Amino acid sequence: MARKRKTHGQGRMTPPVMEPDAAGIDVGATEIYVAVPSDRDAEPVRCFETFTTDLMALADWLQACRIRTVAMESTGVFWIPLFQILEDRGLQVCLVNARHVKNVPGRKSDVLDCQWLQYLHSVGLLHASFRPRGAVCALRALLRHRDSLVQMSSQHVQHMQKALNQMNVQLHHVISDITGATGLAILDAILAGERNPETLAKLRDRRIRASAQTVAKSLVGDYRPEHLFTLRQSLAGYRHCQQLIAECDREIERQLAEFESQGEPPEAVQKSASGRQAEQNLAREHWRIFGVDLTAIPGIRSPTIQVLLAEVGPDWSKFRNASAFASWLGLCPHSEISGGQVLSSRTRKVNNRAALALRLAARSLHHSHSYLGEYYRRMRAKLGAPKAIVAAAHKLARILYHLITTRQPYQESIFAELETRFRQRAQARLEAQARALGFRLAPVEG
């Protein structure tokens, strides 16, 4: 009896279709390729331009094909206009990380990309990236724009310092900040034509530590016209950026006022806010939005909370627990296991502004006289500074998640008990080691 030959693909398991009304979109700068199920249209793959009218036509075609959910890659910022249009039309948009989507082997093209996305989404193999609601996205856009303005402002300061160096005017080496009251007053006088060092030194503020003689000595230089021109334009650019930052701050305050209030902060919280008046107002706004005082956590200040609000929002219930939130931040080990062996347990490389803010907050715990400060210094001695920062940032993320989701106040006493348990375990371990070596530990008197 002749053996029956198996045909190619026979016995291959086909995944069940979980999303029959799914489409895939490959987004580009000038063209967008869209794929729908083959039974929905005679031409299941179409190409659209990126003009607004074409995006509207794309949405109309998807609705005509009875599409309910769409998958697209988060490519640059090109996906944002289409995402907003499809979301307004009532379609469920699954925004996926481009690194998580692998194309089929062989030739790569936009048509294959959109068909591959449509197939993966239809069988339920794609997971949507986290995207906060519209009000949070608006605040995030403003804060990121403000960060770019701050960077531009710092570049103008560097240009001013370069111009002073080329004129051998050492003012920026004598005073700590040339954009302070003393620095700006002296720069304005120089650009107005004043060259007498003693006259310029009289503009020194009384809080400047350097003496008037030192300031006058630093202002003796070679004032060449080309460097003065550069200094003038750099100073004008710095002041223009400061004006734009002030306007951006006012718009951010207006956006914060539109967030839903969780209650007015207690009077004790309002009085405990430290720093400038703007930071005090910001701390009260954050308490009103989150319903809890997050600045009570060591290392957490208003700028950090502002970043968390803009990147995550006030509602953190989309993360099922604190571990999922820490994983989204990339602050926990990402284990790769094969054959029962751990190949790698490093943290994932993520470009997350919230994670960066928490890392900076963890770094500030170095001199903190709190449980978190003790924890950071202990991890630093054990693992080194980089891993200690990640570990402390992970702990801060879990504490923040608990406080925001439960609206319970921060209690240092809970961590004091943990510190006591740690000391008891350390003492028991040392006593066991001493007994093994034939010694006995004795407490130090006094």
TORKOL-4160 file (C-alpha; in steps of 0.2 Angstrom, whole numbers, padded with zeros to 4 digits, m for minus):
446
<pt num="1" X="0000" Y="0000" Z="0000"/>
<pt num="2" X="0007" Y="0016" Z="m0005"/>
<pt num="3" X="0010" Y="0030" Z="0008"/>
<pt num="4" X="0000" Y="0045" Z="0006"/>
<pt num="5" X="0010" Y="0061" Z="0003"/>
<pt num="6" X="0006" Y="0075" Z="0015"/>
<pt num="7" X="0003" Y="0092" Z="0006"/>
<pt num="8" X="0012" Y="0108" Z="0011"/>
<pt num="9" X="0003" Y="0115" Z="0026"/>
<pt num="10" X="m0007" Y="0100" Z="0030"/>
<pt num="11" X="m0010" Y="0098" Z="0049"/>
<pt num="12" X="m0005" Y="0116" Z="0052"/>
<pt num="13" X="m0015" Y="0124" Z="0066"/>
<pt num="14" X="m0024" Y="0140" Z="0062"/>
<pt num="15" X="m0027" Y="0153" Z="0076"/>
<pt num="16" X="m0045" Y="0157" Z="0079"/>
<pt num="17" X="m0051" Y="0174" Z="0073"/>
<pt num="18" X="m0056" Y="0184" Z="0089"/>
<pt num="19" X="m0058" Y="0201" Z="0080"/>
<pt num="20" X="m0067" Y="0198" Z="0064"/>
<pt num="21" X="m0070" Y="0217" Z="0062"/>
<pt num="22" X="m0052" Y="0221" Z="0063"/>
<pt num="23" X="m0041" Y="0232" Z="0051"/>
<pt num="24" X="m0023" Y="0236" Z="0050"/>
<pt num="25" X="m0015" Y="0252" Z="0046"/>
<pt num="26" X="0003" Y="0256" Z="0041"/>
<pt num="27" X="0006" Y="0274" Z="0044"/>
<pt num="28" X="0019" Y="0284" Z="0035"/>
<pt num="29" X="0023" Y="0303" Z="0032"/>
<pt num="30" X="0014" Y="0305" Z="0016"/>
<pt num="31" X="0005" Y="0288" Z="0013"/>
<pt num="32" X="m0006" Y="0277" Z="0024"/>
<pt num="33" X="m0009" Y="0259" Z="0019"/>
<pt num="34" X="m0025" Y="0251" Z="0026"/>
<pt num="35" X="m0030" Y="0232" Z="0025"/>
<pt num="36" X="m0047" Y="0226" Z="0029"/>
<pt num="37" X="m0053" Y="0207" Z="0029"/>
<pt num="38" X="m0054" Y="0201" Z="0011"/>
<pt num="39" X="m0073" Y="0198" Z="0012"/>
<pt num="40" X="m0077" Y="0216" Z="0016"/>
<pt num="41" X="m0072" Y="0224" Z="0000"/>
<pt num="42" X="m0066" Y="0220" Z="m0018"/>
<pt num="43" X="m0050" Y="0230" Z="m0015"/>
<pt num="44" X="m0046" Y="0225" Z="0003"/>
<pt num="45" X="m0030" Y="0235" Z="0003"/>
<pt num="46" X="m0030" Y="0253" Z="m0001"/>
<pt num="47" X="m0018" Y="0268" Z="0000"/>
<pt num="48" X="m0023" Y="0285" Z="0006"/>
<pt num="49" X="m0013" Y="0301" Z="0007"/>
<pt num="50" X="m0011" Y="0310" Z="0024"/>
<pt num="51" X="m0021" Y="0326" Z="0020"/>
<pt num="52" X="m0036" Y="0329" Z="0032"/>
<pt num="53" X="m0049" Y="0326" Z="0018"/>
<pt num="54" X="m0040" Y="0309" Z="0014"/>
<pt num="55" X="m0040" Y="0304" Z="0032"/>
<pt num="56" X="m0059" Y="0308" Z="0033"/>
<pt num="57" X="m0061" Y="0297" Z="0017"/>
<pt num="58" X="m0051" Y="0283" Z="0026"/>
<pt num="59" X="m0063" Y="0283" Z="0041"/>
<pt num="60" X="m0078" Y="0283" Z="0029"/>
<pt num="61" X="m0071" Y="0268" Z="0020"/>
<pt num="62" X="m0068" Y="0259" Z="0037"/>
<pt num="63" X="m0086" Y="0262" Z="0043"/>
<pt num="64" X="m0093" Y="0256" Z="0026"/>
<pt num="65" X="m0083" Y="0240" Z="0028"/>
<pt num="66" X="m0091" Y="0238" Z="0045"/>
<pt num="67" X="m0074" Y="0239" Z="0054"/>
<pt num="68" X="m0075" Y="0241" Z="0073"/>
<pt num="69" X="m0057" Y="0240" Z="0079"/>
<pt num="70" X="m0041" Y="0246" Z="0070"/>
<pt num="71" X="m0022" Y="0242" Z="0074"/>
<pt num="72" X="m0008" Y="0254" Z="0070"/>
<pt num="73" X="0010" Y="0257" Z="0074"/>
<pt num="74" X="0015" Y="0272" Z="0085"/>
<pt num="75" X="0027" Y="0279" Z="0071"/>
<pt num="76" X="0034" Y="0296" Z="0077"/>
<pt num="77" X="0020" Y="0308" Z="0078"/>
<pt num="78" X="0012" Y="0304" Z="0061"/>
<pt num="79" X="m0001" Y="0292" Z="0069"/>
<pt num="80" X="m0009" Y="0306" Z="0080"/>
<pt num="81" X="m0020" Y="0315" Z="0067"/>
<pt num="82" X="m0027" Y="0298" Z="0061"/>
<pt num="83" X="m0029" Y="0291" Z="0079"/>
<pt num="84" X="m0039" Y="0306" Z="0084"/>
<pt num="85" X="m0051" Y="0305" Z="0069"/>
<pt num="86" X="m0054" Y="0287" Z="0071"/>
<pt num="87" X="m0057" Y="0289" Z="0089"/>
<pt num="88" X="m0070" Y="0303" Z="0086"/>
<pt num="89" X="m0079" Y="0291" Z="0074"/>
<pt num="90" X="m0081" Y="0278" Z="0088"/>
<pt num="91" X="m0068" Y="0266" Z="0082"/>
<pt num="92" X="m0058" Y="0256" Z="0094"/>
<pt num="93" X="m0039" Y="0260" Z="0090"/>
<pt num="94" X="m0026" Y="0248" Z="0096"/>
<pt num="95" X="m0010" Y="0258" Z="0096"/>
<pt num="96" X="0005" Y="0245" Z="0096"/>
<pt num="97" X="0023" Y="0247" Z="0099"/>
<pt num="98" X="0033" Y="0246" Z="0083"/>
<pt num="99" X="0046" Y="0235" Z="0092"/>
<pt num="100" X="0033" Y="0222" Z="0096"/>
<pt num="101" X="0027" Y="0219" Z="0078"/>
<pt num="102" X="0038" Y="0208" Z="0067"/>
<pt num="103" X="0034" Y="0207" Z="0049"/>
<pt num="104" X="0033" Y="0191" Z="0039"/>
<pt num="105" X="0050" Y="0184" Z="0033"/>
<pt num="106" X="0055" Y="0190" Z="0015"/>
<pt num="107" X="0052" Y="0206" Z="0006"/>
<pt num="108" X="0045" Y="0220" Z="0016"/>
<pt num="109" X="0033" Y="0232" Z="0010"/>
<pt num="110" X="0019" Y="0244" Z="0016"/>
<pt num="111" X="0006" Y="0232" Z="0009"/>
<pt num="112" X="0013" Y="0217" Z="0019"/>
<pt num="113" X="0014" Y="0228" Z="0034"/>
<pt num="114" X="m0004" Y="0233" Z="0035"/>
<pt num="115" X="m0010" Y="0215" Z="0031"/>
<pt num="116" X="0002" Y="0208" Z="0044"/>
<pt num="117" X="m0005" Y="0220" Z="0057"/>
<pt num="118" X="m0023" Y="0216" Z="0052"/>
<pt num="119" X="m0020" Y="0197" Z="0054"/>
<pt num="120" X="m0011" Y="0199" Z="0071"/>
<pt num="121" X="m0025" Y="0210" Z="0077"/>
<pt num="122" X="m0039" Y="0199" Z="0071"/>
<pt num="123" X="m0032" Y="0184" Z="0080"/>
<pt num="124" X="m0029" Y="0194" Z="0096"/>
<pt num="125" X="m0010" Y="0194" Z="0096"/>
<pt num="126" X="m0008" Y="0213" Z="0098"/>
<pt num="127" X="m0009" Y="0223" Z="0115"/>
<pt num="128" X="m0013" Y="0241" Z="0115"/>
<pt num="129" X="m0001" Y="0253" Z="0122"/>
<pt num="130" X="m0006" Y="0264" Z="0136"/>
<pt num="131" X="m0013" Y="0281" Z="0131"/>
<pt num="132" X="m0021" Y="0293" Z="0144"/>
<pt num="133" X="m0037" Y="0302" Z="0141"/>
<pt num="134" X="m0038" Y="0318" Z="0130"/>
<pt num="135" X="m0036" Y="0331" Z="0144"/>
<pt num="136" X="m0021" Y="0322" Z="0150"/>
<pt num="137" X="m0014" Y="0321" Z="0133"/>
<pt num="138" X="m0017" Y="0340" Z="0131"/>
<pt num="139" X="m0007" Y="0343" Z="0147"/>
<pt num="140" X="0007" Y="0332" Z="0141"/>
<pt num="141" X="0009" Y="0341" Z="0125"/>
<pt num="142" X="0011" Y="0357" Z="0135"/>
<pt num="143" X="0023" Y="0351" Z="0147"/>
<pt num="144" X="0034" Y="0343" Z="0133"/>
<pt num="145" X="0033" Y="0359" Z="0124"/>
<pt num="146" X="0039" Y="0368" Z="0140"/>
<pt num="147" X="0053" Y="0356" Z="0141"/>
<pt num="148" X="0059" Y="0361" Z="0124"/>
<pt num="149" X="0058" Y="0379" Z="0128"/>
<pt num="150" X="0068" Y="0376" Z="0144"/>
<pt num="151" X="0081" Y="0367" Z="0133"/>
<pt num="152" X="0081" Y="0382" Z="0120"/>
<pt num="153" X="0083" Y="0394" Z="0135"/>
<pt num="154" X="0098" Y="0384" Z="0141"/>
<pt num="155" X="0106" Y="0385" Z="0124"/>
<pt num="156" X="0105" Y="0404" Z="0124"/>
<pt num="157" X="0113" Y="0404" Z="0141"/>
<pt num="158" X="0128" Y="0394" Z="0134"/>
<pt num="159" X="0129" Y="0406" Z="0119"/>
<pt num="160" X="0131" Y="0420" Z="0131"/>
<pt num="161" X="0144" Y="0411" Z="0141"/>
<pt num="162" X="0153" Y="0408" Z="0125"/>
<pt num="163" X="0153" Y="0426" Z="0120"/>
<pt num="164" X="0159" Y="0431" Z="0137"/>
<pt num="165" X="0173" Y="0418" Z="0136"/>
<pt num="166" X="0179" Y="0425" Z="0119"/>
<pt num="167" X="0179" Y="0442" Z="0126"/>
<pt num="168" X="0189" Y="0436" Z="0141"/>
<pt num="169" X="0175" Y="0442" Z="0153"/>
<pt num="170" X="0175" Y="0430" Z="0167"/>
<pt num="171" X="0159" Y="0436" Z="0175"/>
<pt num="172" X="0151" Y="0419" Z="0174"/>
<pt num="173" X="0165" Y="0411" Z="0183"/>
<pt num="174" X="0163" Y="0423" Z="0198"/>
<pt num="175" X="0144" Y="0423" Z="0200"/>
<pt num="176" X="0134" Y="0407" Z="0200"/>
<pt num="177" X="0121" Y="0412" Z="0188"/>
<pt num="178" X="0122" Y="0425" Z="0174"/>
<pt num="179" X="0104" Y="0425" Z="0172"/>
<pt num="180" X="0101" Y="0431" Z="0190"/>
<pt num="181" X="0097" Y="0449" Z="0195"/>
<pt num="182" X="0116" Y="0454" Z="0196"/>
<pt num="183" X="0121" Y="0445" Z="0179"/>
<pt num="184" X="0107" Y="0452" Z="0169"/>
<pt num="185" X="0109" Y="0470" Z="0176"/>
<pt num="186" X="0128" Y="0469" Z="0172"/>
<pt num="187" X="0125" Y="0462" Z="0154"/>
<pt num="188" X="0112" Y="0475" Z="0150"/>
<pt num="189" X="0124" Y="0489" Z="0156"/>
<pt num="190" X="0138" Y="0481" Z="0145"/>
<pt num="191" X="0127" Y="0481" Z="0130"/>
<pt num="192" X="0121" Y="0499" Z="0133"/>
<pt num="193" X="0140" Y="0504" Z="0131"/>
<pt num="194" X="0147" Y="0504" Z="0149"/>
<pt num="195" X="0165" Y="0498" Z="0150"/>
<pt num="196" X="0171" Y="0504" Z="0167"/>
<pt num="197" X="0173" Y="0488" Z="0178"/>
<pt num="198" X="0170" Y="0498" Z="0195"/>
<pt num="199" X="0154" Y="0505" Z="0188"/>
<pt num="200" X="0148" Y="0488" Z="0182"/>
<pt num="201" X="0153" Y="0480" Z="0199"/>
<pt num="202" X="0142" Y="0492" Z="0208"/>
<pt num="203" X="0127" Y="0483" Z="0200"/>
<pt num="204" X="0132" Y="0468" Z="0211"/>
<pt num="205" X="0118" Y="0462" Z="0223"/>
<pt num="206" X="0123" Y="0462" Z="0241"/>
<pt num="207" X="0119" Y="0443" Z="0242"/>
<pt num="208" X="0133" Y="0439" Z="0230"/>
<pt num="209" X="0147" Y="0430" Z="0239"/>
<pt num="210" X="0161" Y="0437" Z="0228"/>
<pt num="211" X="0168" Y="0454" Z="0233"/>
<pt num="212" X="0166" Y="0470" Z="0222"/>
<pt num="213" X="0184" Y="0470" Z="0218"/>
<pt num="214" X="0183" Y="0452" Z="0211"/>
<pt num="215" X="0168" Y="0456" Z="0201"/>
<pt num="216" X="0176" Y="0471" Z="0194"/>
<pt num="217" X="0192" Y="0462" Z="0190"/>
<pt num="218" X="0182" Y="0449" Z="0180"/>
<pt num="219" X="0174" Y="0462" Z="0170"/>
<pt num="220" X="0190" Y="0468" Z="0162"/>
<pt num="221" X="0190" Y="0461" Z="0144"/>
<pt num="222" X="0192" Y="0463" Z="0125"/>
<pt num="223" X="0175" Y="0470" Z="0120"/>
<pt num="224" X="0175" Y="0466" Z="0102"/>
<pt num="225" X="0159" Y="0471" Z="0091"/>
<pt num="226" X="0156" Y="0454" Z="0084"/>
<pt num="227" X="0155" Y="0446" Z="0101"/>
<pt num="228" X="0144" Y="0460" Z="0108"/>
<pt num="229" X="0132" Y="0456" Z="0094"/>
<pt num="230" X="0132" Y="0438" Z="0098"/>
<pt num="231" X="0129" Y="0442" Z="0117"/>
<pt num="232" X="0115" Y="0454" Z="0112"/>
<pt num="233" X="0106" Y="0441" Z="0101"/>
<pt num="234" X="0108" Y="0427" Z="0114"/>
<pt num="235" X="0102" Y="0438" Z="0128"/>
<pt num="236" X="0086" Y="0443" Z="0118"/>
<pt num="237" X="0083" Y="0425" Z="0114"/>
<pt num="238" X="0085" Y="0420" Z="0132"/>
<pt num="239" X="0072" Y="0433" Z="0137"/>
<pt num="240" X="0060" Y="0428" Z="0123"/>
<pt num="241" X="0061" Y="0410" Z="0129"/>
<pt num="242" X="0057" Y="0415" Z="0147"/>
<pt num="243" X="0042" Y="0425" Z="0140"/>
<pt num="244" X="0036" Y="0410" Z="0131"/>
<pt num="245" X="0039" Y="0399" Z="0146"/>
<pt num="246" X="0028" Y="0411" Z="0157"/>
<pt num="247" X="0014" Y="0410" Z="0144"/>
<pt num="248" X="0016" Y="0391" Z="0144"/>
<pt num="249" X="0014" Y="0391" Z="0163"/>
<pt num="250" X="m0002" Y="0401" Z="0162"/>
<pt num="251" X="m0009" Y="0389" Z="0150"/>
<pt num="252" X="m0004" Y="0374" Z="0160"/>
<pt num="253" X="m0012" Y="0382" Z="0175"/>
<pt num="254" X="m0028" Y="0384" Z="0165"/>
<pt num="255" X="m0028" Y="0366" Z="0160"/>
<pt num="256" X="m0025" Y="0360" Z="0178"/>
<pt num="257" X="m0040" Y="0370" Z="0183"/>
<pt num="258" X="m0051" Y="0359" Z="0172"/>
<pt num="259" X="m0046" Y="0343" Z="0180"/>
<pt num="260" X="m0059" Y="0335" Z="0191"/>
<pt num="261" X="m0057" Y="0339" Z="0209"/>
<pt num="262" X="m0055" Y="0326" Z="0223"/>
<pt num="263" X="m0058" Y="0339" Z="0237"/>
<pt num="264" X="m0049" Y="0354" Z="0243"/>
<pt num="265" X="m0032" Y="0351" Z="0252"/>
<pt num="266" X="m0032" Y="0353" Z="0271"/>
<pt num="267" X="m0026" Y="0369" Z="0279"/>
<pt num="268" X="m0011" Y="0359" Z="0286"/>
<pt num="269" X="m0006" Y="0354" Z="0269"/>
<pt num="270" X="m0007" Y="0371" Z="0262"/>
<pt num="271" X="0004" Y="0378" Z="0276"/>
<pt num="272" X="0017" Y="0364" Z="0274"/>
<pt num="273" X="0020" Y="0368" Z="0256"/>
<pt num="274" X="0038" Y="0375" Z="0254"/>
<pt num="275" X="0047" Y="0384" Z="0240"/>
<pt num="276" X="0041" Y="0398" Z="0229"/>
<pt num="277" X="0023" Y="0404" Z="0228"/>
<pt num="278" X="0022" Y="0395" Z="0211"/>
<pt num="279" X="0027" Y="0378" Z="0218"/>
<pt num="280" X="0015" Y="0380" Z="0232"/>
<pt num="281" X="0001" Y="0383" Z="0221"/>
<pt num="282" X="0006" Y="0368" Z="0210"/>
<pt num="283" X="0007" Y="0357" Z="0226"/>
<pt num="284" X="m0011" Y="0362" Z="0231"/>
<pt num="285" X="m0017" Y="0359" Z="0213"/>
<pt num="286" X="m0009" Y="0342" Z="0213"/>
<pt num="287" X="m0018" Y="0338" Z="0230"/>
<pt num="288" X="m0034" Y="0343" Z="0223"/>
<pt num="289" X="m0032" Y="0332" Z="0208"/>
<pt num="290" X="m0025" Y="0317" Z="0216"/>
<pt num="291" X="m0034" Y="0318" Z="0233"/>
<pt num="292" X="m0018" Y="0314" Z="0243"/>
<pt num="293" X="m0002" Y="0323" Z="0247"/>
<pt num="294" X="0011" Y="0315" Z="0237"/>
<pt num="295" X="0025" Y="0327" Z="0242"/>
<pt num="296" X="0025" Y="0318" Z="0259"/>
<pt num="297" X="0035" Y="0304" Z="0251"/>
<pt num="298" X="0053" Y="0307" Z="0252"/>
<pt num="299" X="0061" Y="0312" Z="0236"/>
<pt num="300" X="0045" Y="0317" Z="0228"/>
<pt num="301" X="0042" Y="0335" Z="0224"/>
<pt num="302" X="0030" Y="0345" Z="0213"/>
<pt num="303" X="0040" Y="0344" Z="0197"/>
<pt num="304" X="0040" Y="0325" Z="0198"/>
<pt num="305" X="0021" Y="0325" Z="0202"/>
<pt num="306" X="0018" Y="0336" Z="0187"/>
<pt num="307" X="0027" Y="0324" Z="0175"/>
<pt num="308" X="0017" Y="0309" Z="0182"/>
<pt num="309" X="0001" Y="0318" Z="0180"/>
<pt num="310" X="0005" Y="0323" Z="0162"/>
<pt num="311" X="0012" Y="0306" Z="0157"/>
<pt num="312" X="m0001" Y="0294" Z="0167"/>
<pt num="313" X="m0015" Y="0305" Z="0172"/>
<pt num="314" X="m0025" Y="0305" Z="0189"/>
<pt num="315" X="m0033" Y="0288" Z="0185"/>
<pt num="316" X="m0021" Y="0274" Z="0187"/>
<pt num="317" X="m0034" Y="0260" Z="0187"/>
<pt num="318" X="m0029" Y="0255" Z="0170"/>
<pt num="319" X="m0014" Y="0246" Z="0178"/>
<pt num="320" X="m0021" Y="0230" Z="0186"/>
<pt num="321" X="m0008" Y="0232" Z="0201"/>
<pt num="322" X="0008" Y="0240" Z="0206"/>
<pt num="323" X="0019" Y="0227" Z="0198"/>
<pt num="324" X="0010" Y="0231" Z="0181"/>
<pt num="325" X="0014" Y="0249" Z="0183"/>
<pt num="326" X="0032" Y="0246" Z="0187"/>
<pt num="327" X="0033" Y="0235" Z="0172"/>
<pt num="328" X="0026" Y="0248" Z="0161"/>
<pt num="329" X="0039" Y="0260" Z="0168"/>
<pt num="330" X="0053" Y="0248" Z="0164"/>
<pt num="331" X="0059" Y="0248" Z="0183"/>
<pt num="332" X="0058" Y="0229" Z="0185"/>
<pt num="333" X="0068" Y="0214" Z="0179"/>
<pt num="334" X="0063" Y="0208" Z="0162"/>
<pt num="335" X="0068" Y="0189" Z="0163"/>
<pt num="336" X="0071" Y="0179" Z="0148"/>
<pt num="337" X="0070" Y="0161" Z="0151"/>
<pt num="338" X="0074" Y="0146" Z="0140"/>
<pt num="339" X="0076" Y="0128" Z="0145"/>
<pt num="340" X="0073" Y="0132" Z="0163"/>
<pt num="341" X="0088" Y="0144" Z="0163"/>
<pt num="342" X="0087" Y="0163" Z="0166"/>
<pt num="343" X="0097" Y="0170" Z="0151"/>
<pt num="344" X="0094" Y="0188" Z="0156"/>
<pt num="345" X="0085" Y="0198" Z="0169"/>
<pt num="346" X="0090" Y="0216" Z="0165"/>
<pt num="347" X="0077" Y="0230" Z="0164"/>
<pt num="348" X="0069" Y="0234" Z="0148"/>
<pt num="349" X="0076" Y="0249" Z="0138"/>
<pt num="350" X="0061" Y="0261" Z="0138"/>
<pt num="351" X="0059" Y="0279" Z="0134"/>
<pt num="352" X="0048" Y="0284" Z="0147"/>
<pt num="353" X="0048" Y="0302" Z="0155"/>
<pt num="354" X="0038" Y="0296" Z="0171"/>
<pt num="355" X="0052" Y="0283" Z="0174"/>
<pt num="356" X="0066" Y="0296" Z="0171"/>
<pt num="357" X="0057" Y="0307" Z="0184"/>
<pt num="358" X="0056" Y="0293" Z="0197"/>
<pt num="359" X="0075" Y="0289" Z="0194"/>
<pt num="360" X="0079" Y="0307" Z="0197"/>
<pt num="361" X="0068" Y="0307" Z="0213"/>
<pt num="362" X="0077" Y="0291" Z="0218"/>
<pt num="363" X="0094" Y="0299" Z="0216"/>
<pt num="364" X="0089" Y="0313" Z="0228"/>
<pt num="365" X="0087" Y="0300" Z="0242"/>
<pt num="366" X="0105" Y="0299" Z="0245"/>
<pt num="367" X="0105" Y="0311" Z="0259"/>
<pt num="368" X="0087" Y="0308" Z="0265"/>
<pt num="369" X="0085" Y="0303" Z="0284"/>
<pt num="370" X="0071" Y="0292" Z="0280"/>
<pt num="371" X="0067" Y="0273" Z="0277"/>
<pt num="372" X="0068" Y="0276" Z="0258"/>
<pt num="373" X="0085" Y="0285" Z="0261"/>
<pt num="374" X="0091" Y="0271" Z="0271"/>
<pt num="375" X="0085" Y="0258" Z="0258"/>
<pt num="376" X="0094" Y="0268" Z="0244"/>
<pt num="377" X="0110" Y="0269" Z="0253"/>
<pt num="378" X="0109" Y="0250" Z="0257"/>
<pt num="379" X="0106" Y="0245" Z="0239"/>
<pt num="380" X="0120" Y="0257" Z="0234"/>
<pt num="381" X="0132" Y="0248" Z="0245"/>
<pt num="382" X="0126" Y="0231" Z="0239"/>
<pt num="383" X="0123" Y="0233" Z="0221"/>
<pt num="384" X="0131" Y="0250" Z="0215"/>
<pt num="385" X="0123" Y="0266" Z="0211"/>
<pt num="386" X="0114" Y="0262" Z="0195"/>
<pt num="387" X="0105" Y="0247" Z="0201"/>
<pt num="388" X="0101" Y="0256" Z="0218"/>
<pt num="389" X="0093" Y="0270" Z="0208"/>
<pt num="390" X="0082" Y="0258" Z="0199"/>
<pt num="391" X="0078" Y="0248" Z="0215"/>
<pt num="392" X="0073" Y="0264" Z="0224"/>
<pt num="393" X="0063" Y="0271" Z="0209"/>
<pt num="394" X="0054" Y="0254" Z="0208"/>
<pt num="395" X="0049" Y="0256" Z="0227"/>
<pt num="396" X="0044" Y="0274" Z="0224"/>
<pt num="397" X="0033" Y="0268" Z="0209"/>
<pt num="398" X="0024" Y="0255" Z="0220"/>
<pt num="399" X="0021" Y="0268" Z="0234"/>
<pt num="400" X="0014" Y="0281" Z="0222"/>
<pt num="401" X="0002" Y="0268" Z="0215"/>
<pt num="402" X="m0004" Y="0263" Z="0232"/>
<pt num="403" X="m0007" Y="0281" Z="0237"/>
<pt num="404" X="m0015" Y="0286" Z="0221"/>
<pt num="405" X="m0027" Y="0271" Z="0220"/>
<pt num="406" X="m0032" Y="0271" Z="0238"/>
<pt num="407" X="m0030" Y="0289" Z="0242"/>
<pt num="408" X="m0022" Y="0285" Z="0259"/>
<pt num="409" X="m0009" Y="0297" Z="0266"/>
<pt num="410" X="0009" Y="0292" Z="0267"/>
<pt num="411" X="0014" Y="0285" Z="0283"/>
<pt num="412" X="0033" Y="0283" Z="0288"/>
<pt num="413" X="0029" Y="0273" Z="0303"/>
<pt num="414" X="0025" Y="0258" Z="0291"/>
<pt num="415" X="0042" Y="0258" Z="0284"/>
<pt num="416" X="0050" Y="0261" Z="0301"/>
<pt num="417" X="0043" Y="0244" Z="0306"/>
<pt num="418" X="0051" Y="0236" Z="0290"/>
<pt num="419" X="0067" Y="0244" Z="0295"/>
<pt num="420" X="0066" Y="0237" Z="0312"/>
<pt num="421" X="0063" Y="0219" Z="0305"/>
<pt num="422" X="0078" Y="0222" Z="0293"/>
<pt num="423" X="0089" Y="0226" Z="0308"/>
<pt num="424" X="0083" Y="0211" Z="0318"/>
<pt num="425" X="0086" Y="0199" Z="0303"/>
<pt num="426" X="0104" Y="0207" Z="0301"/>
<pt num="427" X="0107" Y="0205" Z="0320"/>
<pt num="428" X="0101" Y="0187" Z="0319"/>
<pt num="429" X="0112" Y="0183" Z="0304"/>
<pt num="430" X="0128" Y="0191" Z="0312"/>
<pt num="431" X="0125" Y="0181" Z="0328"/>
<pt num="432" X="0123" Y="0165" Z="0318"/>
<pt num="433" X="0140" Y="0169" Z="0309"/>
<pt num="434" X="0148" Y="0173" Z="0326"/>
<pt num="435" X="0142" Y="0156" Z="0334"/>
<pt num="436" X="0149" Y="0147" Z="0319"/>
<pt num="437" X="0166" Y="0154" Z="0321"/>
<pt num="438" X="0166" Y="0151" Z="0340"/>
<pt num="439" X="0162" Y="0169" Z="0345"/>
<pt num="440" X="0148" Y="0178" Z="0354"/>
<pt num="441" X="0141" Y="0195" Z="0350"/>
<pt num="442" X="0140" Y="0208" Z="0364"/>
<pt num="443" X="0131" Y="0224" Z="0364"/>
<pt num="444" X="0141" Y="0240" Z="0365"/>
<pt num="445" X="0138" Y="0249" Z="0382"/>
<pt num="446" X="0133" Y="0267" Z="0382"/>
